[in-house]
Amino acid sequence: MNEQLGINPQDSLATAHPAVGSALEGRPEDGRAMVLTEEDVEAVARRTVELLRGERAGSFALVGARELADHLGVSVDYVYEHASELGALRLGSGRKARIRFEVDTARQALETRRTSRERPRKSGAQRR
């Protein structure tokens, strides 16, 4: 099964994620069940998703507008309208060159945009 998913058995959770590894190091040797914290469970879940998707922490992958819209929870139209702000990369030249995005870069740009819009205005400042 692991081979079908592209998971290297040598790349276990214990060695792949420090929080998981530290939790496993403390397991009782008398066969009693271990108690995992909520953080341990989250770490296992995140690492499992990474392994199933073939991702590594800090990996760089480009996605299209539709996939980015899904990741960010916005419409595809929004992605195209704000492509340059979201860090769009044009693949090729010409009128119909494909554009791709790096998810983390776009997520940071969107968060920056949202936080800048939420800043309270100074008293007495008027909108134009």
C-alpha positions in Angstrom: 0.0 0.0 0.0 2.8 2.5 0.9 4.4 1.9 -2.5 1.1 2.8 -4.3 0.9 6.1 -2.4 4.6 6.9 -3.1 5.4 6.8 0.7 8.9 5.8 1.6 8.7 3.5 4.7 12.1 4.9 5.8 10.4 8.3 6.0 8.4 7.5 9.1 6.4 10.0 11.1 8.9 9.7 13.9 11.7 11.0 11.7 9.7 13.3 9.5 8.2 15.5 12.1 9.9 16.5 15.4 6.6 16.7 17.4 5.6 13.3 16.4 9.1 11.8 17.0 9.3 13.3 20.5 5.8 11.9 21.3 6.9 8.4 20.2 10.2 8.5 22.1 8.2 8.8 25.4 6.0 5.8 24.8 5.8 3.3 27.7 7.7 0.0 27.2 5.3 -2.0 29.3 2.7 -2.1 26.4 0.4 0.5 28.0 -1.4 2.8 25.5 0.2 6.2 25.0 -1.8 9.4 25.4 -1.4 11.9 22.6 -2.1 15.5 23.0 -4.2 17.5 20.6 -1.0 19.0 19.1 0.4 15.4 18.5 -2.8 14.4 16.7 -2.6 17.6 14.6 1.1 16.9 13.7 0.2 13.4 12.7 -2.7 14.6 10.5 -0.6 17.3 8.8 2.2 14.9 8.1 -0.2 12.3 6.8 -1.6 14.8 4.3 1.9 15.9 3.2 2.8 12.2 2.6 -0.4 11.5 0.7 0.0 14.6 -1.5 3.7 13.9 -2.0 4.6 17.3 -0.4 7.5 18.0 1.8 7.7 20.9 4.3 8.8 24.0 2.5 8.3 22.5 -0.9 7.6 24.7 -3.9 4.7 23.8 -6.2 2.9 25.8 -8.8 -0.9 25.6 -9.2 -3.4 26.9 -11.6 -6.1 29.6 -11.0 -8.8 27.1 -10.2 -6.8 25.2 -7.7 -5.5 28.4 -6.0 -9.1 29.6 -5.7 -10.0 26.4 -3.9 -7.0 26.8 -1.6 -7.8 30.4 -0.7 -11.6 30.1 -0.6 -12.1 32.8 -3.3 -13.6 32.7 -6.8 -11.6 32.0 -9.9 -12.6 35.4 -11.1 -11.0 36.9 -8.0 -7.8 35.0 -8.7 -7.6 36.4 -12.3 -8.5 39.9 -11.3 -5.8 40.0 -8.6 -3.2 37.7 -10.3 -0.3 40.1 -10.1 -1.0 40.8 -6.4 -1.1 37.1 -5.7 2.3 36.6 -7.4 1.2 35.1 -10.7 4.0 33.6 -12.8 3.5 33.6 -16.6 4.6 30.4 -18.3 5.6 31.4 -21.8 4.9 34.5 -23.7 2.0 35.6 -25.8 -1.6 36.5 -25.3 -2.6 33.0 -24.0 0.4 32.2 -21.8 -0.6 30.1 -18.8 -0.3 31.6 -15.4 0.6 29.7 -12.3 0.8 30.5 -8.6 2.7 29.4 -5.5 0.1 28.8 -2.8 2.1 30.1 0.2 3.0 33.3 -1.7 -0.6 33.9 -2.7 -1.9 33.1 0.8 0.5 35.6 2.3 -0.5 38.3 -0.2 -4.2 37.7 0.4 -3.7 37.9 4.2 -1.7 41.1 3.9 -4.5 42.5 1.7 -7.1 41.5 4.2 -5.2 42.9 7.3 -4.5 46.2 5.5 -8.2 46.6 4.8 -9.1 45.9 8.4 -6.9 48.6 9.9 -9.0 51.2 11.7 -9.0 54.7 10.2 -7.6 57.6 12.2 -10.2 59.7 13.7 -11.1 62.6 11.5 -9.9 60.8 8.4 -12.4 61.0 5.6 -13.0 58.7 2.6 -12.7 60.2 -0.8 
